């Protein structure tokens, strides 16, 4: 029982740190020189994908799989819709602010999608093995 709680805690912290990292990476165009950003953005996105995979693996065996999937799918949908509306925001507010919104939502999607796919696949395999 204590081990399960610890695994869930590690998964929760990984998810939380991933969200913070995704937001910071989304803000990278504001914080990093554009010439340096081009070199590092693919590495930063790669880190988010790996962290998303780790989050998915750590949350596979928790009792809260349904809650995780509901929250993760909601975040993916909202991030995607925010990404789509971010393009409209870029036109209305200004290119700099709109591009930051787009960048943040894109980073969140890069984190959430691998985690959601892993947990969802595991859930489907569990259902089909009955």
Secondary structure, 3 states (H helix, E strand, C coil): CHHHHHHHHHHHHHHHHHHHHHHHHHCHHHHCCHHHHHHHHHHHHHHHHHHHHHHHHHCCCCCCHHHHHHHHHHHHHHHHHHHHHHHHHHHHHCHHHHHHHHHHHHHHHHHHHHHHHHHHHHHHHHHHCC
